Amino acid sequence: MELNTTILTAPPLDAATVVMLRDGPGGLQVLLMRRHQASNVLGGAYVFPGGKLDLEDQNPAWLQRLSQDSATLNQRLNEPDIPGERAAGLFVAAMREAYEECRVLLGCTPHAQTQAQALLQALRSGQSWHEAFAAQALALHTEPLLPWCRWITPRQASVTNKRFDTRFFVTQVPDDQLAEHDNFEATEALWIQPREALLRYWDREIELAPPQIMSLVHLSRHPHAQSVLAEAQNRRPPVIEPEPFDQDGIRTICYPGDPRHSVRQAAFPGPSRLMFKNKRFEPETGLAGLLD
């Protein structure tokens, strides 16, 4: 991973990310997608499925197909300063990206796999995700999608040359859903335990960006999917605005709760800062900082 030192002046783009959960033989697993090497954002890195909010995600006609109204979704997102339509659109964007990037159909009732095949055929015929859903006369159930946290890219870049205001959601993937990469935006779909992902990162088998590193550290504290969902249901999603600085020539990113950060209350467990050393981001205490 190469360090980016650009100062970003454009406002952050609204985006949504889905942390998909399931219980495997050894406990909690999460889905990571390997971004195509040619991607201009985190090419080759392993990320959670997600992407930018589209204008169509906020279409009033489309939002009428949701199981919860915009006011309810705005309240769940805990962002009273944004329009309800945008809040609802972020839920839609999360589910759309889940399907477009890894063919996991969220928000549907039983027989989802049959619906997924019908949607896939519609998409292959040239229809957009929104058109395909409308053609199948399907509604989206937003209740299983739980707001988890909100990451806002700082102006002083460290990884990417774009700014995003990304809402992270968590959800347990239905048992009948099979994730697969699209060979366009992503080249691998990987179900893995959070701790194992961190170990593979440390062994340089996979590449991770700071939000994924810190999210996996947090998730590694949970034994199973229901534990994550219970936490999401019982707290407000924290806002995480990393604050980078250079110390002794080393780029360091600190997070809420760090002595150098403007927010004193920690947003998640684990290390409060990452340092760019050995061409990657590491805690001050090395591997132990990721796993303790």
C-alpha positions in Angstrom: 0.0 0.0 0.0 1.3 3.4 -0.9 0.8 6.5 1.3 -1.2 9.4 -0.3 -0.2 12.9 0.9 -2.8 14.9 -1.1 -4.9 17.6 0.6 -8.5 16.9 -0.5 -10.7 19.9 -0.9 -13.9 18.4 -2.4 -16.7 17.6 0.0 -17.1 13.9 0.9 -19.4 11.8 -1.3 -22.3 9.9 0.5 -21.7 6.2 0.4 -22.9 3.0 2.1 -21.1 -0.2 3.1 -22.5 -3.5 4.3 -20.7 -5.7 6.8 -22.3 -9.0 6.0 -22.2 -11.6 8.8 -22.8 -15.3 9.2 -21.9 -18.0 11.7 -19.4 -20.5 10.6 -17.9 -23.6 12.3 -15.5 -21.5 14.3 -17.8 -18.6 15.0 -18.4 -15.2 13.4 -17.5 -14.7 9.8 -17.6 -11.6 7.7 -17.6 -11.2 3.9 -14.6 -9.4 2.3 -14.4 -8.5 -1.4 -11.0 -8.1 -3.1 -11.3 -5.0 -5.3 -10.0 -5.2 -8.8 -6.4 -4.3 -9.1 -7.2 -1.7 -11.8 -9.7 0.1 -9.5 -8.8 3.7 -8.8 -10.0 3.4 -5.2 -8.2 0.8 -3.1 -7.2 -1.4 -6.0 -6.3 -4.9 -4.8 -7.5 -4.3 -1.2 -10.0 -6.4 0.6 -13.1 -4.4 1.6 -16.7 -4.8 2.7 -19.2 -4.5 -0.2 -20.3 -0.9 -0.8 -20.3 2.1 -2.9 -21.6 5.7 -3.6 -25.1 6.8 -3.1 -26.9 7.2 -6.4 -29.5 9.7 -7.3 -31.9 6.9 -8.2 -31.5 5.4 -4.7 -33.4 8.5 -3.4 -36.2 8.4 -6.0 -39.5 9.1 -4.1 -41.4 6.6 -6.2 -38.8 3.9 -5.3 -38.8 4.8 -1.6 -42.5 4.0 -1.4 -41.5 0.3 -1.9 -39.6 0.2 1.4 -41.0 -1.5 4.4 -40.2 1.6 6.6 -40.8 5.2 5.8 -38.1 7.8 5.4 -38.7 9.4 8.8 -38.2 6.0 10.5 -35.1 5.3 8.5 -33.7 8.8 9.3 -34.3 8.1 13.0 -32.6 4.8 12.8 -29.6 6.3 11.0 -29.4 9.0 13.7 -28.7 11.8 11.3 -31.4 14.4 11.9 -29.4 17.0 9.9 -30.0 15.2 6.5 -33.2 14.9 4.6 -35.2 11.7 5.2 -35.0 10.8 1.5 -31.2 10.7 1.6 -31.3 8.6 4.8 -33.6 6.2 3.2 -31.6 6.2 0.0 -28.5 5.1 2.0 -30.3 2.0 3.1 -31.3 1.4 -0.6 -27.7 2.0 -1.7 -26.4 -0.6 0.8 -28.7 -3.3 -0.4 -28.1 -2.4 -4.1 -24.4 -2.5 -3.7 -24.7 -5.9 -1.9 -26.4 -7.3 -4.9 -24.4 -5.6 -7.6 -21.0 -6.5 -6.1 -21.5 -10.0 -4.7 -25.0 -11.1 -5.7 -26.3 -11.2 -2.2 -30.0 -10.3 -2.1 -30.9 -8.4 1.1 -34.2 -7.1 2.1 -36.4 -9.8 0.6 -38.7 -12.3 2.3 -38.5 -16.1 1.8 -37.6 -17.7 -1.6 -34.9 -15.0 -1.9 -32.7 -17.3 -4.0 -35.4 -17.7 -6.7 -35.8 -14.0 -6.7 -32.1 -13.5 -7.0 -32.0 -15.6 -10.1 -34.8 -13.7 -11.7 -33.1 -10.4 -10.8 -29.8 -11.7 -12.2 -31.5 -12.6 -15.5 -33.1 -9.1 -15.6 -29.7 -7.4 -14.9 -28.0 -9.5 -17.6 -30.7 -8.4 -20.0 -29.5 -4.8 -19.5 -31.8 -3.6 -16.8 -30.5 -1.6 -13.9 -30.9 -2.8 -10.3 -33.8 -0.4 -9.8 -35.5 -1.4 -13.0 -35.1 -5.1 -12.2 -36.6 -4.7 -8.8 -39.5 -2.7 -10.2 -40.1 -5.3 -13.0 -40.2 -8.1 -10.4 -42.7 -6.0 -8.2 -40.5 -6.6 -5.2 -40.5 -4.6 -2.0 -37.4 -4.0 0.2 -37.5 -4.9 3.9 -35.1 -2.5 5.7 -35.4 -3.9 9.2 -32.6 -6.5 9.0 -30.1 -3.8 8.0 -28.7 -2.2 11.1 -26.6 1.1 11.2 -23.2 0.3 12.7 -21.0 3.4 12.3 -20.2 6.3 10.1 -16.7 7.0 8.7 -15.8 10.3 7.2 -12.5 10.6 5.2 -10.3 13.4 6.5 -9.1 16.2 4.2 -5.5 15.1 4.6 -5.4 12.0 2.6 -3.6 8.8 3.6 -5.0 6.1 1.4 -7.3 7.3 -1.3 -7.5 10.6 -3.3 -11.3 10.8 -2.7 -13.4 11.7 0.3 -16.3 9.6 1.4 -19.0 10.0 4.1 -19.7 6.3 4.5 -22.4 4.7 6.6 -21.6 1.2 7.7 -24.4 -1.2 8.1 -24.4 -4.8 9.6 -26.7 -7.6 8.7 -26.8 -11.4 8.9 -26.9 -12.9 5.5 -29.8 -15.3 4.9 -28.8 -19.0 4.8 -30.0 -19.4 1.2 -27.7 -16.6 -0.1 -24.4 -17.4 -1.8 -21.9 -14.6 -2.3 -19.9 -14.4 -5.5 -17.6 -11.8 -7.0 -18.6 -10.0 -10.2 -15.1 -10.2 -11.9 -15.5 -6.5 -12.7 -15.3 -4.5 -9.5 -14.2 -7.4 -7.4 -12.1 -10.5 -8.1 -12.7 -12.6 -5.0 -15.4 -13.1 -2.3 -14.0 -14.3 1.0 -15.9 -15.4 4.1 -13.4 -15.2 6.9 -13.3 -14.8 10.7 -12.2 -11.2 11.7 -9.2 -12.4 13.7 -8.1 -14.6 10.8 -8.4 -11.7 8.4 -6.1 -9.6 10.7 -3.6 -12.4 10.9 -3.5 -12.7 7.1 -3.1 -8.9 6.8 -0.1 -9.1 9.2 1.4 -11.9 7.2 1.0 -9.7 4.0 -1.4 -12.3 2.4 -4.1 -9.7 2.0 -4.2 -5.9 1.9 -6.6 -3.8 4.1 -7.3 -0.1 4.5 -7.5 1.5 7.9 -11.4 1.5 8.2 -11.4 -2.2 7.4 -8.6 -2.9 9.9 -10.3 -1.1 12.7 -13.7 -2.6 11.9 -12.2 -6.1 11.9 -10.5 -5.4 15.3 -13.9 -4.4 16.7 -15.8 -7.4 15.1 -13.2 -9.8 16.4 -14.5 -9.1 19.9 -17.8 -10.8 19.0 -18.3 -14.6 19.1 -21.2 -14.7 16.7 -23.5 -12.7 14.4 -26.2 -12.2 16.9 -23.7 -10.6 19.3 -22.9 -7.9 16.6 -26.5 -7.3 15.9 -27.3 -6.9 19.5 -24.6 -4.2 19.9 -25.9 -2.4 16.8 -29.5 -2.4 18.2 -28.4 -1.1 21.6 -26.3 1.9 20.7 -26.2 4.9 18.4 -23.8 4.5 15.4 -20.7 6.5 16.3 -19.2 9.1 13.9 -15.6 8.3 13.1 -13.5 11.2 11.7 -9.9 10.0 11.6 -7.3 12.8 12.4 -4.0 12.2 10.7 -0.7 13.8 11.7 3.0 13.2 11.0 5.2 12.2 13.9 8.9 11.8 13.5 8.3 11.5 9.7 5.7 8.8 10.2 2.1 9.3 9.1 -0.2 8.5 12.0 -4.0 8.3 12.0 -5.7 8.7 15.4 -9.3 7.9 16.2 -11.8 9.0 18.8 -10.4 8.3 22.3 -6.8 8.9 21.4 -5.0 11.6 23.4 -4.4 13.5 20.1 -8.0 13.3 18.8 -10.5 16.1 19.3 -13.1 13.5 20.5 -12.2 12.0 23.9 -14.7 9.2 23.9 -13.6 6.0 22.1 -15.8 4.9 19.2 -14.7 1.3 19.2 -12.3 -1.1 21.1 -8.7 -1.7 20.1 -5.9 0.6 19.3 -6.6 4.4 19.1 -4.1 5.0 16.3 -2.4 3.4 13.3 1.0 4.3 12.0 2.2 3.9 8.4 5.2 1.7 8.7 6.7 -0.9 6.5 4.4 0.2 3.7 1.2 -0.5 5.6 -0.8 0.7 8.6 0.2 -0.9 12.0 -0.7 -0.2 15.6 2.1 1.1 17.9 2.2 -2.3 19.6 2.3 -4.4 16.4 0.2 -7.5 15.9 -0.8 -7.6 19.6 -2.6 -4.3 19.1 -4.8 -5.9 16.5 -5.6 -9.1 18.5 -5.7 -8.1 22.2 
